[in-house]
Amino acid sequence: MKYFVPLFAQDLAVPLDLSAEIAQNLLTTNNVWMMLSTALVFIMHLGFAGVEAGFGQAKNTVNILFKNTITPILGILSYAAIGFYLMYPGFETPGWFGFDGTGWRMFWFSPVDADVSVGYADGAYTYWTDFLFQAMFAATSATIVSGAIAERVKLSVYLIFTLVYVSLVYPLIGSWKWGGGALDAMGFYDFAGSTLVHSVGGWGALAGVMLVGPRIGKYVNGKTVDKPGSSVPLAVIGVFLLWLGWFGFNGGSVLSADPALVSFVLVTTCLAACAGGLGGFLAGKLVFKRLDLGMVLNGILAGLVGITAGADVINPAAAILVGFVAGILVVYSAVLLDSLHLDDVVGAVSVHLTCGIWGTLAVGIFSTNPDHTFLTQLMGVVICGATAFGSAFTIFFLLKKIMGIRVSEEHERTGLDSHEHGIRGYTIVYDE
């Protein structure tokens, strides 16, 4: 593209080719936004840590924080080792498995090369930025499991599960849509991961809860016994950090700094979060006859999970409805799980699985794109759900048979912090 600019005050013009400079500036702008989004998603791990430690009992605080600290470490490393290339294998034709090792060799042995990095994704952002952004998503799926099975699962079991789930299960399912596989060809749509991240994590959490069993004293004589969390303020801080991180989670999933689409996605995301909190508040009041802060907090997260699949194709009015329904669903889902004696410490299954399914199906109801159909969305939910749950159940079942997945009754009653870590999360020292 040729541009002509005046040369000082002279009535002359010289041709100036700015196309290369414009392309470089666009790449820089897109890449900066993607890196900022990556940082926001990374902050979500701190949010998860706050929510889980806040809702968990004080005697297990260090154990919960330890898991939330080690999860991104193992998640990012295992995704770098295996997961990234399974998830984006470069299907020649859409299918169920397309890994050929090419991506693995490029990641580990290519220099910082313009052909590899700058030319990646049609020049929208670099190869390295894409890896880091996707790695944050991968680690999130394992963190969802952590909160559900907290306070009674062996740390070694959780760490093994995380390695396998993030390395193999999550990226394989993700490849079917985001990697250009069979679900993508089928027309299944999941913008930022209501199913591919949240439901995949939620199915893993459900399998873990089923196999590890409820905490001692949680269900007595047919009644559910509340186990007060260690810090309500910490849980609130965690939820707001997650809400903040979701601006990167959904906004970064635009995969560019497109001003119109990014701003639209951030609006629908925020509106759904607000509506979810309102839905949780009203449903909590109706069910529990009190102003239940926990349900408001989980309602916010429910609204965020619900809108994630269609944040770019659902208009603001419908986004409010999607979030509001998600906020109601999370309350009744939690009640249902307790009635089945499925002990989920933080409500992870209700937030991420129940509302992830709802959000994915909502695309088939409210999407402005006529190609998105309810039946296709339902098929995607079933296929991903069967794979994720089946894989997670198998992993936990094998670990249960091989090494046992639950801590001893003594350790559970007195707390995991003292036995496994040698320190407590909350300690008051009095000077003599």
Protein Blocks (a to p, Z undefined) as FASTA:
>chain_A
ZZdddehjbccdddddfklmmmmmmmmmmmmmmmmmmmmmmmmmmmmmmmmmmmpcfklm
mmmmmmmmmmmmmmmmmmmmmmmmmmmnopabgcfbfcehlmmmmmmmpccdfklmmmgg
hhlacfklmmmmmmmmmmmmmmmmmmmmgoiacfklmmmmmmmmmmmmmmmmmmmmmnop
aklmnopacfkopmmmmmmmmmmmmmmmmmnopaehkagghiacddddfblklmmmmmmm
mmmmmmmmmmmmnopabfklmmmmmmmmmmmmmmmmmmmmmmmmmmnopacfklmmmmmm
mmmmmmmmmmmmccfklmmmmmmmmmmmmmmmmmmmmmnopacfkommmmmmmmmmmmmm
mmmmmpcbfklcfklmmmmmmmmmmmmmmmmmmmmmmmmmmnopadcfklmmnopklmmn
opafbdcdddZZ
